[in-house]
Amino acid sequence: MPFNKNLLEILACPQCRGKVRFDEKLGGIICDQCKLLYEAKDDIPVLLIEEAKKLS
């Protein structure tokens, strides 16, 4: 899924309000500071803290 770079510039991690990046391999938005993956469902990232997956 290609992701709009302009949208990434305005998105922030819901938990820490830090920068996020899109990872095509994992299929979602990643916050490196919190080490959380916000997965995309039907090409829409789900930016809910309670649904985020912890990255190791």
C-alpha positions, 0 to 999 in steps of 0.5 A: 500500500503506497502511503501519502508522504504529506499525510505522514508529515502531519500524523503523530503517535497518539501516545507520545505525539512524536514522529511516525513513519510508514513501514510497507513490510509490516503494513502500518505506521511505526513510532520508533520512540514508543516502539509501537506498530499501528497496523493498517486495516483496509489501507487505513491506519488504525491509530488507537493506542489500545490496538497498537502492537509492541515491537521488540 
